[in-house]
Amino acid sequence: MDNQELHKIAETVLIRSNLLMDVLPAADGPIFARAEGSIIWDTEGKPYLDFNSGQMCSALGHNNPRVIAAVQAGLETLTHASSVFYNVPQIRLAESLADTLDPPLSRSMFIQSGADSNEAAVLFARRATGRAGIGAFHLSFHGYTDVTRAMSFCAQKPGHGPPIADLYAIPTPYAYRSPLASDDEDWWKPLLELAFDVLDRQCTDNLAAVIAEPLISAGGVIELPKGYLGALQAKLHERGALLILDEAQTGLGKLGTMYAYQQEDVVPDILTLSKHFGGGIAISAMITSDDIEARATAGGLNFGHSHSSDPIGCIAGLASLEEIRASGLAQRAVEIGANWRARMLALQQRYELIGDVRGRGLIQGIELVRDRRTKEPARDEANQIFGVCLQEGLLFSVRGQHGNVIRFVPPFSTTDAQIDQAADILERAIRQVS
Ligand SMILES: Cc1ncc(COP(=O)(O)O)c(C=O)c1O
């Protein structure tokens, strides 16, 4: 059956919740059929360089052989088990994960999605502190369940119901579009002061935690200034509140270290992992310390889903941790990131459209502007470039508050030749649209 026929069926039987609906008519999109490494093919056999790593979940490369072999064996041993009891892969995964973490992070809970893990983090922070208030960046993204959607301020759209109580936005330290001059290395400090002035008044003595991405991905590939996370955690601890780091996108090697927090002088009180944790199979984790776990579970705590701690997800998680460590993937992320960034900086020299080049390791972005002085967002141009690249066989996503940041998340499996190929496709598209 060809693309057109499948599209016809899809449009009558699928719910259209496509994130791209405003950019791409559904009938124009590829329908994917198979993949390997950094390439995905559609039903017509056309290859695409996947610089989006699927939905950022195939960062190990599509169909990673180590994950496939482990899952195939696991499927014949124990596919599913009650989440009320422990199972062997779950214990092994928690043990192995603890080995990659810094004290006092030692205890894990396994669920399925990034949103689940952040729901768990919010619940644990509230139970451990006995408070309700949760702060998040005003350009944050943490998921699409009701609570996580309500604290995903960059994804707010009309028509999704009233916001949920006790969730507060704090200003994102976004150097390129800061209302404060951002030349000085401490430029962000007044912004952090302001965040707490506002939080202290909005939820006086009731702040449980702030949740943050160490590098804000969907909000527009925004790097936090050096020192910000440490200062944020100090302010939280002064108030008896906790720091939750959502490393859905930044964890497990992608930024050049096992966890992004290791590049700052902080260990979060609660850490969440998801995306490529299962090498393409759904599994996420919420991790915390003995102390917070004891405080949160005192008196009993009900949380979990039918598929929480499923052996098959845990087996995939174990295999993916092994792959990241045994194959030195964090180092590969540094090399890929440096290579891509150099290509983007060279393009910035040639095309006025590229206002800013940002990112680290496997999360890279370029912000497009019509005028480098006024920084007028080039949203239409970003969408056009997306369309041309899609035609040419290069996938990535367009994100940011103004829809003008092109985000690249190539898998660890990406070769230098594929980076050259992707950069050439991108340059042709920019030239065409400029
Ligand atoms: C930082 C971050 N947290 C959480 C999520 C939500 O993850 P999921 O879609 O698996 O619920 C995402 C998804 O893009 C994300 O980027």
The ligand as a Tripos MOL2 file, in Angstrom:
@<TRIPOS>MOLECULE
LIG
   16    16     1     0     0
SMALL
NO_CHARGES

@<TRIPOS>ATOM
      1 C1         11.9580   18.2560   29.0050 C.3       1 LIG1
      2 C2         10.7800   17.3800   28.7470 C.ar      1 LIG1
      3 N1         10.1240   16.8520   29.7820 N.ar      1 LIG1
      4 C3          9.0570   16.0570   29.6210 C.ar      1 LIG1
      5 C4          8.6030   15.7580   28.3630 C.ar      1 LIG1
      6 C5          7.3890   14.8940   28.2030 C.3       1 LIG1
      7 O1          7.7550   13.6120   27.8920 O.3       1 LIG1
      8 P1          6.6520   12.5890   27.3370 P.3       1 LIG1
      9 O2          6.2480   13.1120   26.0050 O.co2     1 LIG1
     10 O3          7.3870   11.2830   27.2870 O.co2     1 LIG1
     11 O4          5.5440   12.5930   28.3070 O.co2     1 LIG1
     12 C6          9.2550   16.2550   27.2450 C.ar      1 LIG1
     13 C7          8.7880   15.9100   25.8850 C.2       1 LIG1
     14 O5          9.1840   16.4410   24.8970 O.2       1 LIG1
     15 C8         10.3590   17.1000   27.4470 C.ar      1 LIG1
     16 O6         11.0010   17.6400   26.4040 O.3       1 LIG1
@<TRIPOS>BOND
     1     1     2 1
     2     2     3 ar
     3     2    15 ar
     4     3     4 ar
     5     4     5 ar
     6     5     6 1
     7     5    12 ar
     8     6     7 1
     9     7     8 1
    10     8     9 2
    11     8    10 1
    12     8    11 1
    13    12    13 1
    14    12    15 ar
    15    13    14 2
    16    15    16 1
@<TRIPOS>SUBSTRUCTURE
     1 LIG1         1 GROUP 0 **** ****
